[in-house]
């Protein structure tokens, strides 16, 4: 009789442990946010279609390319905000086969590799694949992981940019200066009739 009670109590204890573990795991969300702790001062974007693009920050200004052309602030803010927090919705695959990489657009011909650094320290590396069927999700690898994740947002199209698209437009000349012909650029005051 004592043996039977011990077996029943042990069974109840095991079921209680399973219940607790299931409850804990049920509340875990597969959504994970990869958030940068520091702001990058250098971003490289590499793709087969657009080549290599270098963005560097000096003081508070961003520059495009090796020749350091001033960058359009809104465009850079758009890219850096996308890098600050990447939300992944779950794991799609753990395979590294060429077929899998092609299926998700992570092969050498299609992928876009973004590296964000501060000084010599790499803060984040993203390898972006193609846009998912949803059009607001992208297949991605984060920080050298072999896992293929699905991330929220159309990151592939955000980072599929050329240097010309990120360069700030030339500054407009002051309106009160004379133009090249010596004509006044401001309109004269209206006369009363």
C-alpha positions as CSV (number, residue, x, y, z in Angstrom):
1,X,0.0,0.0,0.0
2,X,2.8,2.5,0.8
3,X,4.5,1.7,-2.5
4,X,1.4,2.5,-4.3
5,X,1.0,5.9,-2.6
6,X,4.6,6.8,-3.3
7,X,4.2,6.0,-7.0
8,X,1.0,8.1,-7.1
9,X,2.7,11.0,-5.3
10,X,5.7,10.8,-7.7
11,X,3.4,10.8,-10.7
12,X,1.5,13.8,-9.4
13,X,4.8,15.6,-8.8
14,X,6.0,14.9,-12.3
15,X,2.7,16.1,-13.8
16,X,2.9,19.2,-11.7
17,X,6.4,19.9,-13.0
18,X,5.3,19.4,-16.6
19,X,2.3,21.7,-16.0
20,X,4.6,24.5,-14.6
21,X,7.0,24.2,-17.5
22,X,4.2,24.2,-20.1
23,X,2.7,27.3,-18.5
24,X,6.1,29.2,-18.5
25,X,6.8,28.2,-22.1
26,X,3.3,29.1,-23.3
27,X,3.8,32.7,-22.2
28,X,7.0,33.1,-24.2
29,X,6.6,34.9,-27.4
30,X,8.7,34.0,-30.5
31,X,9.0,37.7,-31.2
32,X,12.4,38.9,-30.3
33,X,13.8,42.5,-30.5
34,X,17.5,43.0,-31.3
35,X,18.2,46.5,-30.0
36,X,21.5,48.3,-30.4
37,X,23.0,49.7,-27.2
38,X,25.2,52.3,-28.9
39,X,24.6,54.4,-32.0
40,X,26.8,53.5,-34.9
41,X,29.3,55.9,-36.5
42,X,29.9,53.8,-39.6
43,X,27.6,51.7,-41.7
44,X,28.5,49.6,-44.7
45,X,26.0,48.2,-47.1
46,X,27.2,45.5,-49.5
47,X,25.1,44.0,-52.3
48,X,25.8,42.5,-55.7
49,X,23.4,44.9,-57.4
50,X,24.6,48.2,-55.8
51,X,28.2,47.3,-54.8
52,X,29.7,48.6,-51.5
53,X,28.4,51.7,-49.8
54,X,30.1,53.4,-46.9
55,X,28.3,55.8,-44.5
56,X,30.4,57.5,-41.9
57,X,29.4,59.9,-39.1
58,X,31.7,62.7,-38.0
59,X,30.5,64.8,-35.1
60,X,26.8,65.1,-35.8
61,X,26.9,64.8,-39.6
62,X,26.7,61.7,-41.8
63,X,28.7,61.4,-45.0
64,X,28.4,59.1,-48.0
65,X,31.4,57.3,-49.7
66,X,35.1,57.5,-49.4
67,X,35.0,61.1,-50.7
68,X,32.6,62.0,-47.8
69,X,29.8,63.7,-49.6
70,X,27.2,65.1,-47.2
71,X,24.3,62.7,-46.6
72,X,20.6,63.5,-46.6
73,X,19.6,63.6,-43.0
74,X,16.2,62.1,-43.4
75,X,17.4,59.1,-45.4
76,X,20.2,58.3,-42.9
77,X,17.7,58.6,-40.0
78,X,15.4,56.2,-41.8
79,X,18.3,53.6,-42.1
80,X,19.7,54.1,-38.6
81,X,16.2,53.7,-37.1
82,X,15.8,50.4,-39.0
83,X,19.1,49.2,-37.6
84,X,18.4,50.3,-34.0
85,X,15.7,47.7,-33.4
86,X,15.1,44.7,-35.5
87,X,12.1,42.7,-34.5
88,X,12.1,39.0,-35.5
89,X,8.9,37.0,-35.6
90,X,10.5,33.5,-35.5
91,X,13.0,31.1,-36.9
92,X,12.3,29.9,-40.5
93,X,15.2,27.6,-41.0
94,X,18.5,26.5,-39.6
95,X,19.8,25.1,-42.8
96,X,22.9,26.5,-44.6
97,X,22.3,24.6,-47.9
98,X,22.6,26.6,-51.1
99,X,19.0,25.7,-52.0
100,X,17.8,27.1,-48.7
101,X,19.8,30.3,-49.1
102,X,18.4,30.8,-52.6
103,X,14.9,30.1,-51.4
104,X,15.1,32.9,-48.8
105,X,17.2,35.3,-51.0
106,X,20.3,34.9,-48.8
107,X,22.6,33.7,-51.6
108,X,25.5,35.9,-52.8
109,X,23.6,37.3,-55.8
110,X,20.6,38.5,-53.8
111,X,21.6,39.3,-50.2
112,X,22.4,42.6,-48.7
113,X,24.9,42.7,-45.9
114,X,24.8,45.6,-43.5
115,X,27.5,46.2,-40.8
116,X,27.0,48.9,-38.2
117,X,30.1,49.8,-36.2
118,X,31.2,52.3,-33.6
119,X,34.9,52.9,-33.8
120,X,36.4,49.5,-34.5
121,X,33.7,47.6,-32.7
122,X,31.0,45.9,-34.8
123,X,27.6,46.6,-33.2
124,X,25.4,44.7,-35.6
125,X,25.6,42.6,-38.8
126,X,22.5,41.9,-40.8
127,X,22.3,39.8,-43.8
128,X,19.0,40.6,-45.6
129,X,17.3,38.2,-47.9
130,X,14.2,38.6,-50.0
131,X,10.9,40.1,-48.9
132,X,8.5,37.5,-47.6
133,X,5.1,36.9,-49.2
134,X,3.6,39.3,-46.7
135,X,5.6,42.2,-48.3
136,X,6.1,43.7,-44.8
137,X,8.5,41.0,-43.6
138,X,12.0,40.1,-44.6
139,X,14.2,37.0,-44.3
140,X,17.3,37.9,-42.3
141,X,20.3,36.6,-40.4
142,X,21.4,38.6,-37.4
143,X,25.0,39.0,-36.0
144,X,26.5,36.0,-37.8
145,X,23.9,33.4,-36.7
146,X,23.2,30.5,-39.0
147,X,19.5,30.8,-38.2
148,X,17.2,32.3,-40.9
149,X,14.7,34.5,-39.2
150,X,11.7,36.4,-40.4
151,X,11.8,40.0,-39.4
152,X,9.1,42.6,-39.3
153,X,9.4,45.3,-41.9
154,X,10.5,45.5,-45.5
155,X,14.2,45.8,-44.6
156,X,15.5,44.6,-48.0
157,X,13.9,47.5,-49.8
158,X,15.0,50.0,-47.1
159,X,18.7,49.0,-47.6
160,X,18.6,48.4,-51.3
161,X,20.0,51.9,-52.0
162,X,22.6,53.5,-54.1
163,X,25.0,56.2,-52.9
164,X,23.3,58.8,-55.1
165,X,20.0,58.3,-53.3
166,X,21.6,59.2,-49.9
167,X,23.6,62.2,-50.9
168,X,22.1,65.5,-49.8
169,X,20.9,67.9,-52.5
170,X,23.2,70.9,-53.1
171,X,22.4,73.9,-50.9
172,X,20.3,76.6,-52.5
173,X,21.9,79.9,-53.0
174,X,20.7,82.8,-50.9
175,X,17.6,84.3,-52.5
176,X,18.8,87.9,-52.0
177,X,22.0,87.4,-54.0
178,X,22.1,88.3,-57.7
179,X,22.1,85.4,-60.1
180,X,24.7,84.8,-62.8
181,X,23.2,87.4,-65.2
182,X,23.2,90.1,-62.6
183,X,19.4,90.2,-62.4
184,X,17.7,90.5,-59.1
185,X,16.3,87.2,-57.8
186,X,13.7,88.7,-55.4
187,X,10.5,90.0,-56.9
188,X,9.9,93.7,-56.6
189,X,7.1,94.9,-54.4
190,X,3.7,95.1,-56.1
191,X,2.7,98.6,-57.2
192,X,-0.7,100.1,-56.4
193,X,-3.0,100.8,-59.3
